[in-house]
Amino acid sequence: MASTDYSQAAAPPAAVPPAGPVLAAGETSRTVRLPGLGLLVRSRTHSGARGRDGDLEPAMFVHGLGGSSQNWSALMASLADTVEGHALDLPGFGHSPPPDDGNYSVAAHARAVVRLLEAEDRGPVHLFGNSLGGAVAVKVAAARPDLVRTLTLVSPALPELPPQRSALPTALASVPGLPALYVRATRDWPPERRTEALLALCYGDPAVVGEAERGAAAAEYQRRIDLPYFWDVMVRSTRGIVNAYTLGGQHSLWRQAERVLAPTLLVYGVRDKLVSVRMARRASRAFRDSRLLTIPDSGHVAMMEHPYLVARAFRDLRDEIAARARAGAAGSTVSATTDMSAAASGS
């Protein structure tokens, strides 16, 4: 049994404050109730909407550690004419309350995604994942190929040992006692300072974030910190990633990657401080049907920094699949690894 697949006593589930999520123009939200689980889902869809090739196909977006469905708003807007977008808040993040079993392993997050897709009968979907959400998406695609049409991974949290130095503070959050020390050391920090530190860690160029966006991000950061379960969720989810990094055999995330059948788009930022771009080549070899986009000026959240580049690469992936289908090669198992970096650097 995978060592990350555990259930421990957690902080008691607490009601999410009544104020709903901040929605971008054209977005709606809903809460999906499942046994032991409540998931906030942000959607960008229009009744009767049609894309270039007919009815829009569904897409599911999975955020990273400390993130939320809001991280995907810019990309969903860019792809509004291409897919019917749905982004969830993982259990305990955003506006989703903690799960009843207190399980924040990568495997548990993957089960939450699968249960949501099954409950709403949305598969197969174009599945997107960033960071922790990338690791979650890999597990979903490997275990349930029937639910995944394509896979797009933005700086996925696949095992990198040793991690680059700038990622070590995040990993240390899993060490017992250290989070409490950090909380005490930063208790007087205003939300603006916390937000600046987060932007510096996640963005290749934090200057692209405007003042209004920074203010909104600071307000959201403060809302999350005020939740009674915030640090419990962060620590347990970080431990889940660290534990997943140590797994071997069939449970290794790299072995899971090798099992993925869906055509895969890999997106890496050259300035990423959390997932090194050096892992891009290994990932492109691990996934049997992959293409790679590296963005020179991007950090850890390319879908927020460069949504149009990511959207364009995804459209290219869909066009390639459509061309395969027209040529009668949709069932081919021939490996297709493509480097799309030149397109990004020329934009």
MOTATA-V599301 format. One record per backbone hydrogen bond with DSSP energy under -1.0 kcal/mol. CO is the residue of the C=O (numbers start at 0). NH is the residue of the N-H. Records with the same first field share a line. If there is no record, write none. Layout:
CO=NH + NH
//
This chain:
1=4
3=5
23=26
27=42
29=40
31=38
33=36
35=99
36=33
38=31
39=88
40=29
41=86
42=27
43=84
45=48
48=55
50=53
53=50
56=83
57=125
58=85
59=127
60=87
61=129
63=66
67=70
68=71
69=72
71=75
72=76
73=77
74=78
76=79
78=81 + 82
83=58
84=43
85=60
86=41
89=92
92=95
98=101
104=108
105=109
106=110
107=111
108=112
109=113
110=114
111=115
112=116
113=117
114=118
115=119
116=121
124=148
125=59
126=151
127=61
128=153
129=132
130=134 + 156
131=135
132=136
133=137
134=138
135=139
136=140
137=141
138=142
139=143
143=146
146=124
149=126
150=264
151=128
152=266
153=130
155=157
163=166
164=167
166=170
167=171
169=172
170=173
171=174
174=177
176=180
177=181
178=182
179=183
180=184
181=185
185=188
189=193
190=194
191=195
192=196
193=197
194=198
195=199
196=200
197=201
198=202
201=299 + 300
204=207
205=208
209=213
210=214
211=215
212=216
213=217
214=218
215=219
216=220
217=221
218=222
219=223
220=224
221=225
223=226
226=229
228=232
229=233
230=234
231=235
232=236
233=237
234=238
235=239
236=240
237=241
238=242
239=243
240=244
247=250
248=251
251=255
252=256
253=257
256=259
262=150
263=290
264=152
265=292
266=154
267=294
268=271
275=278
276=279
278=282
279=283
280=284
281=285
282=286
288=263
290=265
291=339
292=267
294=269 + 297
297=270
300=303 + 304
301=305
305=309
306=310
307=311
308=312
309=313
310=314
311=315
312=316
313=317
314=318
315=319
316=320
317=321
318=322
319=323
320=324
321=325
322=326
323=328
324=327
328=331
337=291
339=343
340=344
341=345
343=346
//
